[in-house]
Amino acid sequence: MKNYHGEVKKVLMIGLTLNIIMATLKIAVGYYSGILSVTADGYDSFLDAVANIIAMLAVYLSARPMDKNHPYGYAKIENFASLVVGFSLLLVSYEVFTQAIDKFLHPQTIEVSSVAFVIIIATLLVNIGLSRYEKIKGEELKSDLLIADSSHTKGDVLVTSIVLTALVLMYFDLSFIDPVISIIITVIILKTAVDIFKTNFRILLDANMLETEKIEELISGVEGVVDVHNIRTRGTTSSVYVDMHIAVDSRLSVRKAHDISDRCEKIILNAMDEVKEVLIHIESDDH
C-alpha cells in the first residue's frame, strides 16, 4: 500500500499528542484531589503516549527494505513493539494495584471537584473518538500495531467510564469506592495486556495468517491443477507469505507445469491484497 508507514506514523502522532494532553490533565487532577482512580487513569494515558513513541520508532525501523540477513523484511518489529505495550500495561497495573491496597489500609476522605468531572468527561469523549479512528485506519492499512493500539484505547474508554461512575459515587461521600474502582481498572488493564500478547505471539510464532480452506478453494478451480495440499501461511496481517504444493498431470512439460503454477500465484495475489509472495512446489499426480 502506498505510503503505508507514513500513514501509520500520522495516526500514531495524533494519538501521542492526545495521550500526552490527557495524561497530564488526569494525573494533575488525581494528585491534587487525592483520587487514585483518576491518577491511575492518567498513568494509563501516559503509558499510551510512551507506547505511541515506541510504535513510531518500530514503524520507522520496519520500513527498512529487505536485505541479505532479513529476506522477509522488518515488518515484525511492529509486533515486538506491541509486546512492549503489553509489558507496559503489566507494570502500570501493578502500580495501581499496590496503591489501591494502600488506600484500603489507610482510607482517606475525598472531595470531588467540578474540574475533575470536566476533565474525565472530556478525556472520555476524546478516547472514544481516538479508538474509532485507530480501528478504522488499522483495518484500512492492515496494521497490527494500530489495531492493538485501538484495542488498548477502547479499554481506556471503559476505564474512564468506570472512573466517571466512581466520581459520582465519591461526590456523595462514598470514598471507599476509589480503591475498589482502582482494582477494577487493574483487571481491565491486565485483560488488555493478555489480548495484545495473544495476538502478537501468534504472529511471532508463525501461526497461519489466512484460512487455508479459502486458498484451497481458489486453486482447486484452476485448470490443470489435479490436487493442492500442504498449504501454509505466515507473516503479519499486512504482509503474508504463502507456500503450497500442487499436483499436475505427470505428462505435462516443465514449461506447462510452471504456467499453471504462475496462474495459481496470480489468482492468490489478485484475490488477497495482504499476500506479498506465493511459493508453489509442483508435483506430478503420480507422485
MOUR-V745043 format. One record per residue. SS is DSSP state (~ for helix, > for strand, _ for the rest). PSI is psi in whole degrees, -180 to 180 (999 if undefined). OMEGA is omega in radians with two decimals (999 if undefined). Layout:
ss->(SS;SS)
psi->(PSI;PSI)
omega->(OMEGA;OMEGA)
//
This chain:
ss->(_;_;_;~;~;~;~;~;~;~;~;~;~;~;~;~;~;~;~;~;~;~;~;~;~;~;~;~;~;~;~;~;~;_;_;~;~;~;~;~;~;~;~;~;~;~;~;~;~;~;~;~;~;~;~;~;~;~;~;~;~;~;_;_;_;_;_;_;_;_;_;_;_;_;_;_;~;~;~;~;~;~;~;~;~;~;~;~;~;~;~;~;~;~;~;~;~;~;~;~;~;~;~;~;~;_;_;_;_;_;_;_;_;~;~;~;~;~;~;~;~;~;~;~;~;~;~;~;~;~;~;~;~;~;~;~;~;~;~;~;~;_;_;~;~;~;~;~;~;~;~;~;~;~;~;~;~;~;~;~;~;~;~;~;~;~;~;~;~;~;~;_;_;_;_;_;~;~;~;~;~;~;~;~;~;~;~;~;~;~;~;~;~;~;~;~;~;~;~;~;~;~;~;~;_;_;_;_;_;_;_;~;~;~;~;~;~;~;~;~;_;_;_;_;>;>;>;>;>;>;>;>;>;>;>;>;_;_;>;>;>;>;>;>;>;>;>;>;_;_;_;_;_;~;~;~;~;~;~;~;~;~;~;~;~;~;~;~;~;~;~;_;_;_;>;>;>;>;>;>;>;>;>;>;_;_;_)
psi->(136;131;36;-52;-35;-40;-41;-44;-35;-45;-43;-37;-40;-45;-42;-48;-47;-40;-38;-44;-48;-42;-45;-47;-46;-41;-41;-47;-41;-46;-42;-40;-14;21;107;-40;-36;-42;-43;-42;-37;-40;-43;-44;-37;-43;-31;-42;-43;-43;-37;-40;-46;-41;-41;-37;-41;-42;-40;-46;-39;-14;-9;142;164;151;-176;-41;-16;72;-17;8;-165;18;-32;-5;-33;-40;-36;-39;-38;-36;-35;-40;-45;-46;-35;-39;-37;-41;-45;-33;-38;-44;-46;-41;-45;-39;-35;-42;-41;-37;-34;-43;-27;73;147;154;132;135;123;123;163;-29;-41;-43;-46;-46;-46;-43;-43;-45;-30;-46;-40;-44;-38;-47;-42;-41;-45;-41;-46;-39;-45;-47;-35;-44;-37;-42;-7;50;115;-38;-46;-37;-41;-41;-35;-42;-42;-44;-35;-38;-36;-36;-45;-44;-49;-33;-41;-40;-41;-43;-41;-40;-41;-46;-41;-27;-30;33;25;64;-24;-17;-22;-53;-30;-49;-36;-38;-37;-41;-40;-44;-43;-44;-41;-41;-42;-41;-44;-43;-41;-42;-46;-47;-47;-32;-35;-43;-44;-25;10;43;158;130;-16;160;115;-26;-38;-41;-42;-40;-41;-45;-32;-25;-1;130;130;-15;117;-37;152;134;179;45;127;146;149;171;-145;175;-37;-6;93;137;132;136;152;170;137;145;136;168;127;-17;-8;150;163;-41;-48;-36;-40;-30;-41;-43;-42;-40;-41;-44;-46;-39;-45;-45;-37;-32;-24;103;-30;-13;125;-34;144;127;122;127;125;132;157;153;-11;13;999)
omega->(-3.08;3.08;-3.13;-3.06;3.09;3.13;3.12;3.13;3.12;3.12;-3.13;3.11;3.08;3.12;3.13;-3.12;-3.12;-3.12;3.10;3.14;-3.11;-3.14;-3.13;-3.11;-3.07;3.12;3.13;3.14;-3.13;3.13;-3.11;-3.09;-3.11;-3.12;-3.06;-3.09;3.09;3.09;3.13;3.10;3.09;3.06;-3.12;3.12;3.11;3.10;3.05;-3.14;3.10;3.14;3.11;3.13;3.12;-3.11;3.13;3.07;3.14;3.13;3.11;-3.12;-3.10;3.12;3.14;-3.11;3.08;3.06;-3.07;-3.10;-3.14;-3.06;3.10;3.11;-3.04;-3.02;-3.06;3.03;3.09;-3.10;3.04;3.10;3.10;3.09;3.08;3.06;-3.14;3.13;3.08;3.11;3.09;-3.13;-3.11;3.11;3.09;-3.13;-3.13;-3.11;-3.12;3.11;3.11;3.11;3.11;3.13;3.06;-3.08;-3.12;-3.09;3.14;3.04;-3.08;3.05;-3.10;-3.13;3.10;3.12;3.13;3.11;-3.10;-3.12;-3.10;3.13;-3.13;-3.13;3.08;3.14;3.12;-3.13;3.10;3.14;-3.12;3.14;3.14;-3.13;-3.14;-3.14;3.13;-3.12;3.12;3.13;3.13;-3.10;-3.07;-3.11;3.09;-3.08;3.14;3.11;3.09;-3.14;3.09;3.11;3.12;-3.14;3.08;3.06;3.10;3.11;3.12;-3.14;-3.11;3.08;3.11;3.11;3.11;3.09;3.13;3.12;3.12;-3.14;3.13;3.09;3.11;3.01;3.07;-3.03;-3.11;-3.08;-3.07;3.11;3.10;3.13;3.14;3.11;3.07;3.10;3.11;-3.13;3.14;3.13;3.12;3.13;3.11;3.13;3.14;3.13;3.13;3.12;-3.10;-3.11;-3.01;3.04;3.12;3.13;-3.12;3.10;3.07;3.01;3.12;-3.10;-3.13;3.07;-3.10;3.12;-3.13;3.11;3.12;3.13;3.13;-3.03;-3.13;-3.13;-3.12;-3.14;3.12;3.12;-3.13;-3.11;3.05;-3.10;-3.13;3.13;3.13;3.08;3.12;3.11;3.12;-3.12;-3.07;-3.08;-3.04;3.07;-3.08;2.97;-3.07;3.03;3.01;3.08;3.12;3.13;-3.10;-3.11;-3.12;3.06;3.11;-3.13;-3.12;3.10;3.13;3.05;3.11;3.12;3.13;3.12;3.12;-3.13;-3.12;3.13;-3.14;-3.12;3.14;-3.08;-3.04;-3.09;-3.08;-3.13;-3.10;-3.08;3.12;3.10;-3.07;3.06;-3.08;3.09;3.04;-3.08;3.09;-3.12;999)
//
